[in-house]
Amino acid sequence: MSSSYLILATFAMAAVTFVTRALPALIPKKLLDTPWLHRLNESLPLSVMVLLILTSLSYQNLSVTTGIHSAELHLLMAQIGALLLVLLIYHISRQLLVSMVVGIAAINGLLWLFTQFLG
């Protein structure tokens, strides 16, 4: 992955975050109290986290000939498994920090499992 892509992606995420944080100051108070906006506000942190995770998935070195014992495939499977677990935990607990901790533990645990049993 090129460094210019990472810099551009970082600035894009910063711009999106800035706009979503600055927008409430510009929107009339009456509109801010609508139910759909409250639901959007609840799901925004998870949406940003999922987008960041999806853009960081490591699938570039995979091909149709990649075997089940490949470290690249193990990493991708661990990332997808951790993402699914993060989504499930966030759906149950609605706690972003708890979901992130579970995701970090899950990716490390899944990598260890794949290395031990498939590797």
C-alpha positions as CSV (number, residue, x, y, z in Angstrom):
1,M,0.0,0.0,0.0
2,S,1.5,3.3,-1.0
3,S,2.1,6.1,1.6
4,S,0.2,8.6,-0.5
5,Y,-2.9,6.4,-0.3
6,L,-2.6,6.2,3.5
7,I,-2.1,9.9,3.8
8,L,-5.2,10.6,1.6
9,A,-7.3,8.0,3.5
10,T,-6.3,9.6,6.9
11,F,-7.2,13.1,5.7
12,A,-10.5,11.8,4.3
13,M,-11.4,10.2,7.6
14,A,-10.4,13.3,9.4
15,A,-12.6,15.4,7.2
16,V,-15.6,13.1,7.7
17,T,-15.0,13.2,11.4
18,F,-14.7,17.0,11.5
19,V,-17.9,17.5,9.4
20,T,-19.9,15.0,11.5
21,R,-18.8,16.7,14.7
22,A,-19.2,20.3,13.4
23,L,-22.6,19.7,11.8
24,P,-24.6,19.8,15.0
25,A,-23.5,23.3,15.7
26,L,-24.9,24.4,12.3
27,I,-28.2,22.5,12.3
28,P,-31.2,24.1,14.0
29,K,-32.0,22.6,17.5
30,K,-35.5,21.4,16.4
31,L,-34.0,19.2,13.7
32,L,-31.4,17.7,16.1
33,D,-34.3,16.3,18.3
34,T,-35.7,14.0,15.5
35,P,-35.6,10.2,16.2
36,W,-33.8,9.3,13.0
37,L,-31.0,11.6,13.9
38,H,-30.7,10.1,17.3
39,R,-30.5,6.6,15.7
40,L,-27.8,7.9,13.3
41,N,-25.8,9.3,16.2
42,E,-25.9,6.0,18.0
43,S,-24.6,4.1,15.0
44,L,-22.0,6.5,13.8
45,P,-19.1,5.3,16.0
46,L,-19.6,1.7,15.0
47,S,-19.9,2.8,11.3
48,V,-16.6,4.6,11.4
49,M,-14.9,1.7,13.2
50,V,-16.2,-0.8,10.6
51,L,-15.1,1.4,7.7
52,L,-11.6,1.7,9.2
53,I,-11.4,-2.1,9.7
54,L,-12.7,-2.8,6.2
55,T,-10.1,-0.5,4.7
56,S,-7.3,-2.2,6.6
57,L,-8.2,-5.8,5.6
58,S,-5.1,-7.4,4.1
59,Y,-6.1,-9.2,1.0
60,Q,-3.6,-7.8,-1.5
61,N,-1.2,-10.8,-1.4
62,L,-4.0,-13.4,-1.9
63,S,-4.7,-15.3,-5.1
64,V,-6.7,-18.3,-6.1
65,T,-3.6,-20.5,-5.5
66,T,-3.2,-19.3,-1.9
67,G,-3.4,-22.4,0.4
68,I,-5.2,-22.9,3.7
69,H,-1.8,-22.9,5.4
70,S,-0.8,-19.4,4.1
71,A,-0.1,-16.8,6.7
72,E,-1.8,-14.1,4.5
73,L,-5.0,-16.2,4.5
74,H,-4.8,-16.7,8.3
75,L,-4.5,-12.9,8.8
76,L,-7.5,-12.2,6.6
77,M,-9.6,-14.8,8.2
78,A,-8.7,-13.5,11.7
79,Q,-9.5,-9.9,10.6
80,I,-12.9,-10.9,9.3
81,G,-13.6,-13.1,12.4
82,A,-12.7,-10.2,14.7
83,L,-14.8,-7.8,12.7
84,L,-17.8,-10.0,13.0
85,L,-17.3,-10.5,16.7
86,V,-16.9,-6.7,17.2
87,L,-20.2,-6.2,15.4
88,L,-21.9,-8.8,17.5
89,I,-20.6,-7.5,20.8
90,Y,-21.5,-3.9,19.9
91,H,-25.0,-5.0,18.9
92,I,-25.4,-6.7,22.3
93,S,-23.6,-4.2,24.6
94,R,-23.7,-0.8,22.7
95,Q,-20.3,-0.2,24.2
96,L,-17.7,0.9,21.7
97,L,-14.7,0.5,24.0
98,V,-15.8,-3.0,25.0
99,S,-16.2,-3.9,21.3
100,M,-12.7,-2.6,20.4
101,V,-11.1,-4.5,23.3
102,V,-12.9,-7.7,22.2
103,G,-11.8,-7.1,18.6
104,I,-8.2,-6.7,19.5
105,A,-8.3,-9.8,21.7
106,A,-10.2,-11.7,19.0
107,I,-7.8,-10.9,16.2
108,N,-4.8,-12.0,18.3
109,G,-6.6,-15.1,19.5
110,L,-7.8,-16.1,16.0
111,L,-4.3,-15.6,14.6
112,W,-2.9,-17.9,17.3
113,L,-5.6,-20.5,16.7
114,F,-5.0,-20.5,12.9
115,T,-1.3,-20.7,13.3
116,Q,-1.6,-23.6,15.8
117,F,-4.2,-25.7,14.0
118,L,-3.9,-24.7,10.3
119,G,-0.3,-23.6,10.1
